Amino acid sequence: MHPPLTLHRHPMCAEIIEQFQQCHLDHPIGKFFGECTDLKIKLDRCFREEKAVKRKANFEESKKLKERLQTLRKEAAERSPELKNYM
């Protein structure tokens, strides 16, 4: 099973999605008997790669946010020593 095939949500895989959808239109019965299987495999690989790229970007973003939060906590602790006990 694959996620909904919306082109704006999967820009990396847009070309393969279009080919896959066209294959289903060209082969309305054949799609049930493996006519579009090669494209489905390519699509699954593309989705995996896309997810890995997004995961890496999210991880980098979370690292930046953690560093920023750490800095803000440190500054707040320096300004107000009684807050140190709560951090």
N, CA, C and O atoms as a Tinker XYZ file with bonds, in Angstrom:
   348  protein
     1  N      0.836000   -1.172000    0.000000    73     2
     2  CA     0.000000    0.000000    0.000000    64     1     3
     3  C      0.886000    1.242000    0.000000    63     2     4     5
     4  O      1.924000    1.273000    0.661000    81     3
     5  N      0.482000    2.232000   -0.721000    73     3     6
     6  CA     1.242000    3.469000   -0.804000    64     5     7
     7  C      0.393000    4.632000   -0.302000    63     6     8     9
     8  O     -0.829000    4.520000   -0.211000    81     7
     9  N      1.043000    5.749000    0.025000    73     7    10
    10  CA     0.279000    6.925000    0.462000    64     9    11
    11  C     -0.507000    7.500000   -0.712000    63    10    12    13
    12  O     -0.276000    7.111000   -1.857000    81    11
    13  N     -1.424000    8.413000   -0.446000    73    11    14
    14  CA    -2.166000    9.034000   -1.550000    64    13    15
    15  C     -1.198000    9.653000   -2.564000    63    14    16    17
    16  O     -0.203000   10.277000   -2.197000    81    15
    17  N     -1.508000    9.466000   -3.816000    73    15    18
    18  CA    -0.597000    9.889000   -4.882000    64    17    19
    19  C     -0.886000   11.329000   -5.316000    63    18    20    21
    20  O     -1.309000   11.573000   -6.446000    81    19
    21  N     -0.659000   12.252000   -4.428000    73    19    22
    22  CA    -0.824000   13.660000   -4.750000    64    21    23
    23  C      0.540000   14.228000   -5.112000    63    22    24    25
    24  O      1.509000   14.068000   -4.370000    81    23
    25  N      0.602000   14.881000   -6.241000    73    23    26
    26  CA     1.880000   15.361000   -6.768000    64    25    27
    27  C      2.502000   16.444000   -5.892000    63    26    28    29
    28  O      3.724000   16.487000   -5.747000    81    27
    29  N      1.689000   17.316000   -5.309000    73    27    30
    30  CA     2.255000   18.404000   -4.514000    64    29    31
    31  C      2.861000   17.901000   -3.198000    63    30    32    33
    32  O      3.702000   18.583000   -2.613000    81    31
    33  N      2.451000   16.737000   -2.732000    73    31    34
    34  CA     3.007000   16.206000   -1.479000    64    33    35
    35  C      4.270000   15.383000   -1.712000    63    34    36    37
    36  O      5.034000   15.142000   -0.777000    81    35
    37  N      4.493000   14.952000   -2.950000    73    35    38
    38  CA     5.649000   14.115000   -3.273000    64    37    39
    39  C      6.368000   14.663000   -4.503000    63    38    40    41
    40  O      6.344000   14.043000   -5.566000    81    39
    41  N      7.007000   15.824000   -4.361000    73    39    42
    42  CA     7.649000   16.434000   -5.535000    64    41    43
    43  C      8.802000   15.603000   -6.102000    63    42    44    45
    44  O      9.061000   15.647000   -7.305000    81    43
    45  N      9.494000   14.847000   -5.246000    73    43    46
    46  CA    10.611000   14.037000   -5.737000    64    45    47
    47  C     10.128000   12.893000   -6.636000    63    46    48    49
    48  O     10.857000   12.440000   -7.519000    81    47
    49  N      8.914000   12.439000   -6.408000    73    47    50
    50  CA     8.402000   11.257000   -7.114000    64    49    51
    51  C      7.326000   11.604000   -8.133000    63    50    52    53
    52  O      6.625000   10.712000   -8.612000    81    51
    53  N      7.181000   12.875000   -8.471000    73    51    54
    54  CA     6.086000   13.313000   -9.335000    64    53    55
    55  C      6.080000   12.601000  -10.688000    63    54    56    57
    56  O      5.024000   12.195000  -11.171000    81    55
    57  N      7.234000   12.453000  -11.286000    73    55    58
    58  CA     7.310000   11.824000  -12.614000    64    57    59
    59  C      6.861000   10.359000  -12.561000    63    58    60    61
    60  O      6.118000    9.900000  -13.428000    81    59
    61  N      7.311000    9.641000  -11.549000    73    59    62
    62  CA     6.950000    8.227000  -11.419000    64    61    63
    63  C      5.467000    8.089000  -11.096000    63    62    64    65
    64  O      4.810000    7.165000  -11.575000    81    63
    65  N      4.934000    9.009000  -10.283000    73    63    66
    66  CA     3.504000    8.977000   -9.968000    64    65    67
    67  C      2.681000    9.139000  -11.235000    63    66    68    69
    68  O      1.709000    8.416000  -11.453000    81    67
    69  N      3.076000   10.093000  -12.066000    73    67    70
    70  CA     2.351000   10.314000  -13.329000    64    69    71
    71  C      2.415000    9.084000  -14.229000    63    70    72    73
    72  O      1.415000    8.695000  -14.831000    81    71
    73  N      3.589000    8.480000  -14.315000    73    71    74
    74  CA     3.721000    7.265000  -15.132000    64    73    75
    75  C      2.858000    6.141000  -14.581000    63    74    76    77
    76  O      2.220000    5.417000  -15.346000    81    75
    77  N      2.831000    5.987000  -13.271000    73    75    78
    78  CA     2.050000    4.936000  -12.623000    64    77    79
    79  C      0.551000    5.156000  -12.861000    63    78    80    81
    80  O     -0.175000    4.216000  -13.182000    81    79
    81  N      0.097000    6.395000  -12.702000    73    79    82
    82  CA    -1.312000    6.691000  -12.941000    64    81    83
    83  C     -1.677000    6.486000  -14.407000    63    82    84    85
    84  O     -2.766000    6.000000  -14.713000    81    83
    85  N     -0.778000    6.851000  -15.311000    73    83    86
    86  CA    -1.030000    6.649000  -16.740000    64    85    87
    87  C     -1.086000    5.155000  -17.062000    63    86    88    89
    88  O     -1.900000    4.726000  -17.879000    81    87
    89  N     -0.231000    4.371000  -16.427000    73    87    90
    90  CA    -0.244000    2.925000  -16.637000    64    89    91
    91  C     -1.588000    2.345000  -16.210000    63    90    92    93
    92  O     -2.129000    1.471000  -16.888000    81    91
    93  N     -2.126000    2.820000  -15.101000    73    91    94
    94  CA    -3.427000    2.335000  -14.648000    64    93    95
    95  C     -4.534000    2.731000  -15.614000    63    94    96    97
    96  O     -5.488000    1.979000  -15.813000    81    95
    97  N     -4.406000    3.918000  -16.218000    73    95    98
    98  CA    -5.406000    4.338000  -17.206000    64    97    99
    99  C     -5.283000    3.532000  -18.496000    63    98   100   101
   100  O     -6.290000    3.176000  -19.108000    81    99
   101  N     -4.046000    3.246000  -18.908000    73    99   102
   102  CA    -3.808000    2.509000  -20.149000    64   101   103
   103  C     -4.155000    1.032000  -20.032000    63   102   104   105
   104  O     -4.499000    0.393000  -21.027000    81   103
   105  N     -4.069000    0.499000  -18.849000    73   103   106
   106  CA    -4.284000   -0.939000  -18.633000    64   105   107
   107  C     -5.289000   -1.162000  -17.501000    63   106   108   109
   108  O     -4.910000   -1.586000  -16.409000    81   107
   109  N     -6.587000   -0.873000  -17.764000    73   107   110
   110  CA    -7.570000   -0.970000  -16.681000    64   109   111
   111  C     -7.727000   -2.389000  -16.120000    63   110   112   113
   112  O     -8.030000   -2.549000  -14.937000    81   111
   113  N     -7.530000   -3.400000  -16.933000    73   111   114
   114  CA    -7.622000   -4.784000  -16.459000    64   113   115
   115  C     -6.229000   -5.322000  -16.138000    63   114   116   117
   116  O     -6.051000   -6.054000  -15.165000    81   115
   117  N     -5.251000   -4.960000  -16.956000    73   115   118
   118  CA    -3.878000   -5.442000  -16.782000    64   117   119
   119  C     -3.248000   -5.025000  -15.471000    63   118   120   121
   120  O     -2.347000   -5.695000  -14.966000    81   119
   121  N     -3.723000   -3.910000  -14.912000    73   119   122
   122  CA    -3.154000   -3.454000  -13.647000    64   121   123
   123  C     -3.384000   -4.482000  -12.532000    63   122   124   125
   124  O     -2.618000   -4.530000  -11.570000    81   123
   125  N     -4.422000   -5.293000  -12.653000    73   123   126
   126  CA    -4.695000   -6.328000  -11.657000    64   125   127
   127  C     -3.820000   -7.561000  -11.838000    63   126   128   129
   128  O     -3.726000   -8.407000  -10.949000    81   127
   129  N     -3.174000   -7.651000  -13.011000    73   127   130
   130  CA    -2.354000   -8.820000  -13.313000    64   129   131
   131  C     -0.873000   -8.483000  -13.462000    63   130   132   133
   132  O     -0.137000   -9.213000  -14.126000    81   131
   133  N     -0.432000   -7.384000  -12.849000    73   131   134
   134  CA     0.984000   -7.065000  -12.790000    64   133   135
   135  C      1.519000   -6.212000  -13.914000    63   134   136   137
   136  O      2.734000   -6.111000  -14.081000    81   135
   137  N      0.666000   -5.607000  -14.673000    73   135   138
   138  CA     1.116000   -4.775000  -15.787000    64   137   139
   139  C      1.914000   -3.559000  -15.313000    63   138   140   141
   140  O      2.828000   -3.112000  -16.006000    81   139
   141  N      1.582000   -3.030000  -14.157000    73   139   142
   142  CA     2.217000   -1.805000  -13.648000    64   141   143
   143  C      3.134000   -2.078000  -12.448000    63   142   144   145
   144  O      3.494000   -1.154000  -11.718000    81   143
   145  N      3.505000   -3.329000  -12.251000    73   143   146
   146  CA     4.288000   -3.711000  -11.075000    64   145   147
   147  C      5.658000   -3.050000  -11.053000    63   146   148   149
   148  O      6.114000   -2.626000   -9.991000    81   147
   149  N      6.320000   -2.952000  -12.192000    73   147   150
   150  CA     7.648000   -2.326000  -12.237000    64   149   151
   151  C      7.583000   -0.865000  -11.774000    63   150   152   153
   152  O      8.445000   -0.396000  -11.031000    81   151
   153  N      6.557000   -0.169000  -12.224000    73   151   154
   154  CA     6.402000    1.223000  -11.806000    64   153   155
   155  C      6.064000    1.316000  -10.317000    63   154   156   157
   156  O      6.502000    2.239000   -9.630000    81   155
   157  N      5.294000    0.369000   -9.836000    73   155   158
   158  CA     4.952000    0.342000   -8.408000    64   157   159
   159  C      6.208000    0.155000   -7.563000    63   158   160   161
   160  O      6.356000    0.789000   -6.518000    81   159
   161  N      7.109000   -0.711000   -8.010000    73   159   162
   162  CA     8.364000   -0.934000   -7.288000    64   161   163
   163  C      9.210000    0.340000   -7.294000    63   162   164   165
   164  O      9.780000    0.715000   -6.269000    81   163
   165  N      9.291000    1.007000   -8.454000    73   163   166
   166  CA    10.034000    2.277000   -8.538000    64   165   167
   167  C      9.422000    3.325000   -7.618000    63   166   168   169
   168  O     10.135000    4.087000   -6.964000    81   167
   169  N      8.093000    3.355000   -7.575000    73   167   170
   170  CA     7.384000    4.312000   -6.744000    64   169   171
   171  C      7.662000    4.064000   -5.261000    63   170   172   173
   172  O      7.900000    5.006000   -4.505000    81   171
   173  N      7.631000    2.811000   -4.853000    73   171   174
   174  CA     7.929000    2.474000   -3.455000    64   173   175
   175  C      9.353000    2.887000   -3.078000    63   174   176   177
   176  O      9.580000    3.415000   -1.990000    81   175
   177  N     10.304000    2.646000   -3.973000    73   175   178
   178  CA    11.695000    3.046000   -3.703000    64   177   179
   179  C     11.815000    4.563000   -3.592000    63   178   180   181
   180  O     12.516000    5.088000   -2.728000    81   179
   181  N     11.122000    5.242000   -4.479000    73   179   182
   182  CA    11.165000    6.704000   -4.459000    64   181   183
   183  C     10.570000    7.238000   -3.161000    63   182   184   185
   184  O     11.120000    8.165000   -2.566000    81   183
   185  N      9.460000    6.667000   -2.717000    73   183   186
   186  CA     8.855000    7.094000   -1.459000    64   185   187
   187  C      9.803000    6.852000   -0.290000    63   186   188   189
   188  O      9.890000    7.680000    0.616000    81   187
   189  N     10.508000    5.735000   -0.301000    73   187   190
   190  CA    11.473000    5.440000    0.763000    64   189   191
   191  C     12.591000    6.479000    0.780000    63   190   192   193
   192  O     12.965000    6.988000    1.837000    81   191
   193  N     13.120000    6.787000   -0.411000    73   191   194
   194  CA    14.195000    7.788000   -0.508000    64   193   195
   195  C     13.699000    9.163000   -0.050000    63   194   196   197
   196  O     14.394000    9.881000    0.669000    81   195
   197  N     12.496000    9.509000   -0.478000    73   195   198
   198  CA    11.918000   10.788000   -0.099000    64   197   199
   199  C     11.737000   10.875000    1.418000    63   198   200   201
   200  O     12.006000   11.913000    2.022000    81   199
   201  N     11.289000    9.801000    2.016000    73   199   202
   202  CA    11.101000    9.765000    3.469000    64   201   203
   203  C     12.431000    9.908000    4.193000    63   202   204   205
   204  O     12.513000   10.592000    5.213000    81   203
   205  N     13.476000    9.266000    3.671000    73   203   206
   206  CA    14.800000    9.366000    4.283000    64   205   207
   207  C     15.313000   10.808000    4.228000    63   206   208   209
   208  O     15.897000   11.296000    5.196000    81   207
   209  N     15.099000   11.480000    3.117000    73   207   210
   210  CA    15.525000   12.874000    2.970000    64   209   211
   211  C     14.767000   13.756000    3.960000    63   210   212   213
   212  O     15.363000   14.608000    4.619000    81   211
   213  N     13.452000   13.550000    4.062000    73   211   214
   214  CA    12.650000   14.339000    4.991000    64   213   215
   215  C     13.062000   14.064000    6.431000    63   214   216   217
   216  O     13.138000   14.984000    7.245000    81   215
   217  N     13.327000   12.795000    6.747000    73   215   218
   218  CA    13.727000   12.430000    8.098000    64   217   219
   219  C     15.036000   13.130000    8.475000    63   218   220   221
   220  O     15.175000   13.645000    9.585000    81   219
   221  N     15.987000   13.144000    7.545000    73   219   222
   222  CA    17.273000   13.787000    7.805000    64   221   223
   223  C     17.088000   15.297000    8.011000    63   222   224   225
   224  O     17.686000   15.878000    8.916000    81   223
   225  N     16.265000   15.924000    7.177000    73   223   226
   226  CA    16.009000   17.363000    7.307000    64   225   227
   227  C     15.331000   17.668000    8.646000    63   226   228   229
   228  O     15.677000   18.648000    9.306000    81   227
   229  N     14.377000   16.841000    9.046000    73   227   230
   230  CA    13.697000   17.047000   10.325000    64   229   231
   231  C     14.661000   16.882000   11.497000    63   230   232   233
   232  O     14.582000   17.614000   12.483000    81   231
   233  N     15.567000   15.919000   11.382000    73   231   234
   234  CA    16.544000   15.693000   12.437000    64   233   235
   235  C     17.457000   16.904000   12.576000    63   234   236   237
   236  O     17.729000   17.350000   13.690000    81   235
   237  N     17.932000   17.436000   11.458000    73   235   238
   238  CA    18.792000   18.616000   11.486000    64   237   239
   239  C     18.053000   19.808000   12.090000    63   238   240   241
   240  O     18.620000   20.564000   12.878000    81   239
   241  N     16.798000   19.968000   11.721000    73   239   242
   242  CA    15.996000   21.064000   12.258000    64   241   243
   243  C     15.809000   20.909000   13.769000    63   242   244   245
   244  O     15.883000   21.890000   14.509000    81   243
   245  N     15.569000   19.691000   14.220000    73   243   246
   246  CA    15.382000   19.467000   15.654000    64   245   247
   247  C     16.685000   19.720000   16.429000    63   246   248   249
   248  O     16.659000   20.195000   17.565000    81   247
   249  N     17.812000   19.398000   15.804000    73   247   250
   250  CA    19.101000   19.687000   16.450000    64   249   251
   251  C     19.276000   21.192000   16.649000    63   250   252   253
   252  O     19.708000   21.634000   17.714000    81   251
   253  N     18.942000   21.969000   15.635000    73   251   254
   254  CA    19.049000   23.424000   15.736000    64   253   255
   255  C     18.130000   23.962000   16.832000    63   254   256   257
   256  O     18.519000   24.836000   17.606000    81   255
   257  N     16.908000   23.429000   16.888000    73   255   258
   258  CA    15.960000   23.894000   17.899000    64   257   259
   259  C     16.419000   23.521000   19.310000    63   258   260   261
   260  O     16.252000   24.309000   20.242000    81   259
   261  N     16.992000   22.336000   19.473000    73   259   262
   262  CA    17.499000   21.921000   20.780000    64   261   263
   263  C     18.646000   22.824000   21.229000    63   262   264   265
   264  O     18.716000   23.217000   22.393000    81   263
   265  N     19.543000   23.149000   20.297000    73   263   266
   266  CA    20.659000   24.034000   20.627000    64   265   267
   267  C     20.147000   25.419000   21.024000    63   266   268   269
   268  O     20.637000   26.025000   21.977000    81   267
   269  N     19.165000   25.903000   20.288000    73   267   270
   270  CA    18.588000   27.213000   20.588000    64   269   271
   271  C     17.911000   27.208000   21.962000    63   270   272   273
   272  O     18.060000   28.152000   22.738000    81   271
   273  N     17.173000   26.145000   22.251000    73   271   274
   274  CA    16.516000   26.029000   23.545000    64   273   275
   275  C     17.538000   25.970000   24.678000    63   274   276   277
   276  O     17.355000   26.588000   25.727000    81   275
   277  N     18.603000   25.228000   24.454000    73   275   278
   278  CA    19.673000   25.124000   25.455000    64   277   279
   279  C     20.273000   26.503000   25.726000    63   278   280   281
   280  O     20.525000   26.863000   26.876000    81   279
   281  N     20.497000   27.260000   24.673000    73   279   282
   282  CA    21.056000   28.602000   24.809000    64   281   283
   283  C     20.101000   29.505000   25.586000    63   282   284   285
   284  O     20.526000   30.249000   26.469000    81   283
   285  N     18.820000   29.440000   25.257000    73   283   286
   286  CA    17.834000   30.261000   25.950000    64   285   287
   287  C     17.743000   29.892000   27.428000    63   286   288   289
   288  O     17.614000   30.768000   28.282000    81   287
   289  N     17.808000   28.616000   27.725000    73   287   290
   290  CA    17.765000   28.177000   29.122000    64   289   291
   291  C     18.990000   28.682000   29.892000    63   290   292   293
   292  O     18.895000   29.120000   31.038000    81   291
   293  N     20.134000   28.605000   29.224000    73   291   294
   294  CA    21.374000   29.060000   29.866000    64   293   295
   295  C     21.299000   30.554000   30.152000    63   294   296   297
   296  O     21.683000   30.999000   31.234000    81   295
   297  N     20.802000   31.338000   29.183000    73   295   298
   298  CA    20.670000   32.777000   29.370000    64   297   299
   299  C     19.680000   33.100000   30.484000    63   298   300   301
   300  O     19.914000   34.003000   31.287000    81   299
   301  N     18.586000   32.367000   30.530000    73   299   302
   302  CA    17.573000   32.597000   31.566000    64   301   303
   303  C     18.136000   32.258000   32.938000    63   302   304   305
   304  O     17.842000   32.953000   33.910000    81   303
   305  N     18.926000   31.223000   33.033000    73   303   306
   306  CA    19.518000   30.828000   34.308000    64   305   307
   307  C     20.537000   31.867000   34.777000    63   306   308   309
   308  O     20.665000   32.115000   35.976000    81   307
   309  N     21.249000   32.463000   33.847000    73   307   310
   310  CA    22.228000   33.486000   34.213000    64   309   311
   311  C     21.535000   34.754000   34.704000    63   310   312   313
   312  O     22.030000   35.423000   35.611000    81   311
   313  N     20.387000   35.084000   34.106000    73   311   314
   314  CA    19.647000   36.271000   34.498000    64   313   315
   315  C     18.943000   36.093000   35.842000    63   314   316   317
   316  O     18.852000   37.029000   36.636000    81   315
   317  N     18.456000   34.898000   36.080000    73   315   318
   318  CA    17.683000   34.655000   37.283000    64   317   319
   319  C     18.174000   33.373000   37.958000    63   318   320   321
   320  O     17.758000   32.283000   37.565000    81   319
   321  N     19.041000   33.476000   38.955000    73   319   322
   322  CA    19.634000   32.290000   39.590000    64   321   323
   323  C     18.616000   31.358000   40.232000    63   322   324   325
   324  O     18.868000   30.155000   40.309000    81   323
   325  N     17.466000   31.868000   40.700000    73   323   326
   326  CA    16.500000   30.970000   41.326000    64   325   327
   327  C     15.821000   30.040000   40.313000    63   326   328   329
   328  O     15.258000   29.018000   40.704000    81   327
   329  N     15.867000   30.378000   39.026000    73   327   330
   330  CA    15.329000   29.485000   37.999000    64   329   331
   331  C     16.225000   28.279000   37.749000    63   330   332   333
   332  O     15.793000   27.289000   37.158000    81   331
   333  N     17.442000   28.362000   38.188000    73   331   334
   334  CA    18.403000   27.294000   37.952000    64   333   335
   335  C     17.899000   25.948000   38.505000    63   334   336   337
   336  O     18.163000   24.894000   37.926000    81   335
   337  N     17.191000   25.998000   39.600000    73   335   338
   338  CA    16.677000   24.780000   40.226000    64   337   339
   339  C     15.614000   24.094000   39.368000    63   338   340   341
   340  O     15.405000   22.887000   39.497000    81   339
   341  N     14.951000   24.835000   38.506000    73   339   342
   342  CA    13.871000   24.278000   37.696000    64   341   343
   343  C     14.314000   23.803000   36.325000    63   342   344   345
   344  O     13.504000   23.266000   35.569000    81   343
   345  N     15.576000   23.988000   35.990000    73   343   346
   346  CA    16.042000   23.623000   34.640000    64   345   347
   347  C     16.961000   22.458000   34.655000    63   346   348
   348  O     17.436000   22.032000   33.602000    81   347
